[in-house]
Amino acid sequence: METIRKLWDQKGSKTAILQMLRVHGPMSRIELTQLTDLSRATISVAIGELIELGLVHETVVRQSTGGRPATNLELVPHSHMIIGADLSHQTWTLGAFDLLGNTLETSRISFSPLTPEAAVQALADEIRDFHQKTDKSLLPLIGIGIPGLVDTHSGLLRSSAVMGWKHVEIGAMLEEAVGWKAVVLNRSRARGLSECRYGAGKSHRHMIYIGIDSGIGAGIYVDRELIHGALGGAGEIGHTTVDRNGPLCPCGNNGCLQMVSAAPAMELEARRLLRLDETSSLLRQDDFDLQTLGAEDICKAAEQGDELAVQVVIGAASYLGITMANLVNLLNPEAIILGGAIPKASPTYVDTAVKVMRQRAMSQLSAATVVHVGEFNEIGGALGAANMALDRHMSFSFFAP
């Protein structure tokens, strides 16, 4: 059977076509020929077999000028299923997706204690029943997104200050527990990949995703492919210096971006100011407790016009805007996508960051860079991680009879 499967896609033509349609969306036969470097004859034969297998179908594209309608090729929705998971605050968000990024099933799994062993075991236990909730054909792959510095090539979590883990072979642990190929990547990079291909960035080929929550992480995408860097650290903008005399970061540096622009920084600044100013509407909330004040509370108050909250939000967003300007000048992206809880909660935060970016970046470059707020929540991390698993291990042998 294995010999037959290898012969079935001997030149890798069908795998290449499936990958192109998955990453870049519907396209014509001519476009497939240009992007894959396969001959028109090979494309024609391979497409015919993929259509016969129910993996690809033709769609009609209406021409605005009239004339004969053109046809595009696209993947058939809901034909197969891939699983991904996103880890945040001792909870997995687990998702099953088709090859077009449609969500088929979701689940949330909490675990304790906060150890790699407990995390992997909880995920493996849930997967055993989870993938049977749909009748779709399952691809034996799983991708996971986790906070920290991750070497995707080796499946090694080098360090995670949030979880207190370091040098964890989490990819190998998951493969042993589940029995499938596993791919691990940074959670922000995973969330950005879903925005790049299916969300706010899907109409752009070159973009940067920045996730702002309890920390700040980013992903850099060229031709809708994630740039990893030598050790998997490309995109660690939360640890770029924006104030050399700023607060000490857990990484040992002073003035890292996340120490002045992320949720904890906003909360600390608001508490400091509230002790000096008793006029803020934040203090007039029922059962208000200064110690439990959250960044989303501050964002909500800012949107309602509270001057103290506005001051906090603008201060935090201005540092992000400086970093965005540096990214525009350095990488010249088509788009920057701002994801995470803070941009979703505060248009003021987003508007301020964009204003500062345009003030400080080269005018021609910043004028050509659009900024959007991300569309996905936690499920985006699971979807992006599943996509990375397909990027690294997809084979036509999964689909061949």
ABEGO torsion letter per residue (X at the ends): XAAAAAAABAAGAAAAAAAAAAAAEBBBAAAAAAAAGBBAAAAAAAAAAAAAAGABBBBBBBBAAEEBBBBBBBBBBGABBBBBBBBBGGBBBBBBBBAAGBBABBBBBBBOBBBAAAAAAAAAAAAAAAAAABABBBBBBBBBBBBEBBBAAAGBBABBAAAGBBGBBAAAAAAAAAGBBBBBBBAAAAAAAAAAAABAAAABABBBBBBBBABBBBBBBBGGBBBAEAAGABGBAAABBABAABBBBAAGBBGBAAAAABAAAAAAAAAAAAAABAABAAAABBGBBAAABBAAAAAAAAAAGBAAAAAAAAAAAAAAAAAAAAAAAAAGBABBBBBEAAAAABAAAAAAAAAAAAAABBAAAAAABBBBBBABBAAAAAAAAAAAAAAAABBAAAABX
